[in-house]
Structures are given as structure tokens and as C-alpha cells.
Amino acid sequence: MTALRDFSATTLDGTEQSLSAYDGQVALVVNTASKCGFTPQYEGLEQLYETYQDQGFVVLGFPCNQFAGQEPGEADEIGAFCQKNYGVSFPMFDKVDVNGKDTHPVYAWLKSQQGGALGSRIKWNFTKFLVGRDGQVIKRYGSTTKPQSISADIEAALTR
């Protein structure tokens, strides 16, 4: 059975990273953007990461420029923005496509596991997927779901 650990992605510094590095952790995978109305969610995502990382939780941020061009920057600009404005310390990856013919393989898999309001398509930035310690998708959350409202689901996943 395919799991999160079976994929890899390029980090903001250009390193190819196997997602097996997060095997056994609960992960919240999020497509992000720096110029979106939901961009302040970075703060809530960082708070979740800081609260639960010692219990085996990680946030994985995947910038995406597919929604109204809201992530126009290059990797170094994205990293600087996230650090300066939100103190982001969780792993961030290089820009990916989450829909269409160039969809990153991890997003093709995530969407196949948990469809949404538009079927398998991602509707907007800051769509979130909660992945259990076994690498399987537990739940999908839309852009309007505030990170702090996911706490109970994260806590439940951490006890499995």
C-alpha cells in the first residue's frame, strides 16, 4: 500500500528529500502561498508544529502558485518571507503544482486518498491533509479550516 514515505520532494534549499524522513510521525501536509488571504494561517501552522513536534508531529509546507498567482517568488524569497513574517521552522519544500498535468506525485496520491468539494481537485491555497503515523491520509481540510481547529484530530492521531 502506498504511503507518504514513498514520495520525495525538493526542499527550499534545492535538496531532494525523501518523505520517509517523516515516517512514524503524524504529518499535516499543506499547500501554501505568500500573497493569499489565508497566508496568516502560517502562524497557526507554526503554533501547531511547536506544540506537537516533540510528540512526533510535523507540518510539511508545499508552496503553490496555481491559485491567482499568489506564490510568485523563488525558493529563497519564499523561505525568507515565511521566516521573517511568521517564524516558520517546519519543513518547507519548493513550489509544486497540486492540480493539472504537472501535479506533484505526493499531491496526486493525497487527492486520491481524500477527495474534496471539487472531487479530487484542490480548491485553493492552504488545503490541509492530516497523515497518520502509518503514512495514510486520515482527513482533508479546506482552506477556511483554521489550523488551531485541527488540534483535537492531531492529538487523536498522535495516540494511535
C-alpha positions in Angstrom: 0.0 0.0 0.0 1.4 3.4 -0.9 2.2 5.8 2.0 3.6 9.3 2.4 7.1 7.7 3.0 7.1 6.5 -0.7 7.5 10.0 -2.1 10.2 12.7 -2.2 10.2 16.4 -2.8 12.7 19.2 -3.2 13.3 21.4 -0.2 13.5 25.2 -0.5 17.3 24.9 -0.5 17.2 22.6 -3.5 17.9 19.3 -1.7 15.9 16.3 -2.7 14.2 15.0 0.5 12.7 11.6 0.9 9.4 11.9 2.8 10.5 8.7 4.6 12.4 11.0 6.9 8.9 11.7 8.5 7.9 8.0 8.7 6.3 7.2 12.0 5.2 10.9 12.6 1.8 12.5 12.2 2.1 15.0 9.3 0.0 17.9 8.2 0.6 18.5 4.5 -0.4 22.0 3.3 -0.2 23.8 0.0 0.8 27.3 0.9 1.1 30.8 -0.7 2.6 34.1 0.5 0.1 36.5 -1.0 -3.2 34.8 -0.1 -6.0 35.9 2.3 -5.2 32.6 4.1 -1.5 33.4 4.4 -1.8 34.3 8.2 -2.5 30.6 8.7 1.3 30.2 8.7 1.2 31.5 12.2 -1.3 28.8 13.3 0.6 26.1 11.5 3.8 27.1 13.2 2.0 27.0 16.6 0.7 23.5 15.9 4.3 22.5 15.0 5.8 24.0 18.1 3.1 22.4 20.3 3.2 18.9 19.0 6.6 18.3 17.4 8.1 16.7 20.5 5.2 14.1 20.3 6.0 13.2 16.7 4.2 15.8 14.7 5.4 17.7 11.6 3.9 20.2 9.2 5.1 19.9 5.6 4.6 23.1 3.6 4.3 23.0 -0.2 4.2 26.4 -1.8 1.9 26.6 -4.9 1.4 29.3 -7.4 -1.6 27.8 -9.1 -4.3 29.9 -7.5 -4.3 33.5 -8.7 -0.5 33.7 -8.9 -0.4 34.1 -5.1 3.1 32.5 -4.7 5.2 34.3 -7.3 8.5 34.2 -5.5 11.5 31.9 -5.9 12.5 29.4 -3.2 14.8 31.8 -1.3 12.2 34.6 -1.3 9.5 32.1 0.0 11.8 30.9 2.8 12.7 34.5 3.8 9.1 35.6 3.8 8.0 32.6 5.9 10.8 33.1 8.4 10.6 36.9 8.7 6.8 37.2 8.9 5.7 34.0 10.7 8.9 32.4 12.2 8.2 29.2 10.2 10.5 26.5 11.4 8.7 23.5 10.0 9.9 21.9 6.7 9.1 23.8 3.6 9.5 22.5 0.1 10.0 24.1 -3.3 6.9 25.2 -5.3 4.7 22.4 -6.7 1.6 22.0 -8.8 -1.3 20.5 -6.9 -3.7 20.2 -9.9 -3.3 19.6 -13.6 -0.9 17.6 -15.7 2.1 18.6 -13.7 0.6 17.7 -10.3 3.4 16.7 -7.9 3.2 12.9 -7.2 2.6 13.4 -3.4 -0.4 15.6 -4.2 -1.8 13.2 -6.8 -1.7 10.5 -4.1 -3.1 12.7 -1.3 -6.1 13.7 -3.5 -6.7 10.1 -4.5 -6.9 9.2 -0.8 -9.2 12.1 0.3 -11.4 13.9 -2.3 -12.9 17.3 -1.5 -15.7 19.6 -2.6 -14.4 19.6 -6.2 -13.7 15.9 -6.3 -10.0 15.3 -6.3 -9.0 18.8 -7.2 -7.5 21.2 -4.7 -9.8 24.2 -4.5 -7.4 26.8 -3.1 -4.3 27.5 -1.1 -4.0 26.1 2.5 -5.8 22.9 1.8 -4.6 20.5 4.5 -4.1 16.7 4.7 -3.6 15.0 8.1 -1.5 11.9 7.6 -1.2 9.3 10.4 2.0 7.7 11.8 1.3 4.8 9.3 1.7 7.2 6.4 -2.0 7.0 5.5 -4.3 10.0 5.0 -6.7 10.5 7.9 -8.6 13.6 6.9 -8.7 16.5 4.4 -9.4 20.1 5.5 -10.4 23.0 3.3 -8.7 26.4 3.1 -11.1 28.0 5.6 -10.3 25.5 8.3 -8.1 27.3 10.8 -5.0 25.3 11.9 -5.9 25.5 15.6 -9.3 23.8 15.0 -7.4 20.7 13.9 -5.7 20.2 17.3 -8.1 17.5 18.5 -7.6 15.5 15.3 -3.8 15.8 15.7 -4.0 14.7 19.3 -6.1 11.7 18.4 -3.7 10.8 15.6 -0.7 11.1 18.0 -2.2 8.5 20.3 -2.6 5.8 17.6 
